[in-house]
Amino acid sequence: MSDLDIQIPTAFDPFADANAEDSGAGTKEYVHIRIQQRNGRKSLTTVQGLKKEFSYNKILKDLKEFCCNGTVVQDPELGQVIQLQGDQRNNVSTFLVQVIVIIIWFSYIYS
């Protein structure tokens, strides 16, 4: 056989742009609202990822209006986590959206 030019295709990485350090990927801060099943019908709702500037105890006090008890737990990996008794995912998400809209509105008015 004669000399054939064999070209091996290079590996294509579709996530190369997302993995670039200067792309800013992963800079969004998310608030995670999760439910943890305890035993039987009992469960815990956990809220993590809130900004450190917020007072977790004041947020917890406002969340207790949903007829549930709760506490703020310090986790070595996750930081401060709010734990509420029962399935409070809908109540917490609605509350946080309303508070964020109010914060944005006040910052717009007073800036």
C-alpha positions in Angstrom: 0.0 0.0 0.0 1.1 3.5 -0.6 1.5 6.3 1.9 -1.9 7.2 3.1 -2.5 10.3 5.1 -4.4 9.2 8.1 -6.0 11.9 10.1 -7.2 11.1 13.5 -10.0 13.4 14.5 -9.4 15.3 17.7 -11.7 14.9 20.6 -14.5 17.5 20.6 -15.4 18.8 24.0 -18.9 20.5 23.9 -18.4 21.8 27.4 -15.0 23.4 26.8 -16.5 26.9 27.0 -18.3 26.1 30.2 -15.2 24.7 31.8 -13.0 27.8 31.0 -12.0 29.6 34.1 -12.7 33.0 32.7 -16.2 32.2 31.5 -17.8 32.9 34.8 -19.6 29.5 34.9 -20.8 28.6 38.3 -20.9 32.1 39.7 -24.6 32.1 40.3 -25.7 31.5 43.8 -28.5 29.1 44.3 -30.8 28.6 47.3 -31.5 25.0 47.8 -34.8 24.0 49.4 -34.9 20.3 50.2 -37.0 17.8 52.1 -35.5 15.0 54.2 -37.7 12.1 55.1 -37.3 11.1 58.8 -39.5 8.3 59.8 -43.0 7.5 58.8 -44.8 10.7 57.8 -42.3 13.0 59.5 -40.0 15.1 57.5 -37.6 18.1 57.6 -37.3 20.9 55.2 -33.8 22.4 54.8 -32.9 25.7 53.3 -29.3 26.4 52.4 -27.3 28.8 50.2 -28.7 32.1 51.5 -26.3 35.0 51.5 -24.2 35.4 54.6 -25.3 39.0 55.0 -28.9 37.9 55.9 -29.8 37.3 59.5 -30.7 33.6 59.6 -32.5 33.9 62.9 -34.8 36.7 61.6 -35.6 34.6 58.5 -36.3 31.6 60.7 -38.6 33.8 62.9 -40.6 34.8 59.8 -40.7 31.2 58.5 -42.2 30.0 61.8 -45.4 31.8 60.8 -46.2 28.7 58.8 -47.0 26.8 62.0 -43.8 24.9 62.2 -40.8 24.8 64.4 -37.3 25.3 63.2 -33.6 25.8 64.0 -30.4 27.2 62.4 -27.7 24.5 62.2 -24.0 25.2 61.5 -22.6 22.7 59.0 -18.9 22.5 58.4 -19.3 22.0 54.6 -22.6 23.8 53.9 -22.4 26.7 56.3 -25.6 27.7 58.0 -28.7 25.7 57.2 -32.2 26.4 58.2 -34.2 23.3 59.3 -38.0 23.4 59.5 -40.3 20.7 60.7 -42.6 19.2 58.0 -42.9 19.7 54.3 -42.6 23.5 53.9 -41.1 23.7 50.4 -43.9 25.6 48.8 -44.2 28.0 51.8 -40.5 28.7 51.9 -40.1 29.3 48.1 -43.1 31.6 48.1 -41.8 33.5 51.1 -38.3 33.9 49.6 -39.6 35.1 46.2 -41.7 37.7 47.9 -38.8 38.9 50.0 -36.4 39.0 47.1 -39.0 41.1 45.1 -39.3 43.5 48.0 -35.5 43.8 48.4 -35.1 44.5 44.7 -37.9 47.1 44.8 -36.4 48.9 47.8 -32.9 48.9 46.3 -34.4 50.3 43.1 -36.3 53.0 44.9 -33.5 54.1 47.2 -30.6 53.9 44.8 
